[in-house]
């Protein structure tokens, strides 16, 4: 379909472009930006007056609960939630049931996602079989099946020798390893260690659970040269270690979650299970350090850490509730809220959810590598059109995700997605 988006403010963080411009789409590609030929006859016109026309968002951490979740059409609902939030590409961790450690499972998941014609899906393969941390998974076969990297999700490799061998193998073939830095023994609590956890009688996770794991990872990276992406940093001390490692030139990237970007352990209140998250919410100094690091580029990307959970998993005492929250539909708005707090230009804010995550993925995106997360003539037309001035109140019942639990229920947030194009097709359009 030929589509003309006219009258909008076009922002492309990758190129620094920020200007009023029209955008023409045909055959799934962007065919013109700015001056559109009179010969271009669109089948659909979208009036973007007062709106921002930007690249589709790229989310590096979104659990879709398939394969293995008991609910019907779980993949469809979560992909629909993605495009409703302006997310056109997302990465899913391998901690499904069964674990994504077999090529056939990866191919099946990609096939089902492709047939939905919603967002682009990029799975991470399991680093070890069954995420058990003992035997390496078949990385080559998983890569050929469509995996963009390898991860242990929330299951740290306790045996350093196994992790060393995994990074050696990954470095040999140029694979990326995605690790959440969390010591297997120190990181078993349910809240961040500190006055709040002590007052509530909750088992605490100290910041050294993150920093000790980071120190180990950095030593292994120095020895192997492996490329590592660090998932969902949570502490000021961890941020500082990453800053030093990047200054040293280590091949690392990192991300943070929308939850740690805005919330602290004080938000737990009186055992609010909506605040039961992984990693746990830490103190204000940690949150402030995360905000600053994302703004100055130490942190490469902002993620939703989308984990849809049902009522049975959340309506429990805090320590027994399953950690996680829905976030795909909140990623853009919470990013905009952070950008406003930091006083950042809109293009810089959008970079954290577009060009930043694309740089992390690099060549793993395949044919989309040259144009994902950006607006460029000839590139794939993954586009998000949103109203930066519109505000909305988060209501669980209004979320398209089957997971209705979010710590931001009742928050008034900026930015409403008006429409989302994926490969030039209309994947979402807000009701008028």
PyMOL commands that set and color helices and strands:
alter all, ss='L'
color gray80, all
select helices_A, chain A and resi 74-84+103-116+129-131+139-145+160-173+195-200+208-224+236-248+258-262+265-268+273-275+284-296+311-314+318-320+328-342+346-351+355-368+396-398
alter helices_A, ss='H'
color red, helices_A
select strands_A, chain A and resi 3-6+9-12+17-20+22-26+29-34+44-47+52-55+57-59+62-63+87-92+120-123+125-126+150-151+176-179+191-192+204-205+227-230+252-257+301-303+306-307+383-393+412-422+425-429
alter strands_A, ss='S'
color yellow, strands_A
deselect
rebuild
show_as cartoon
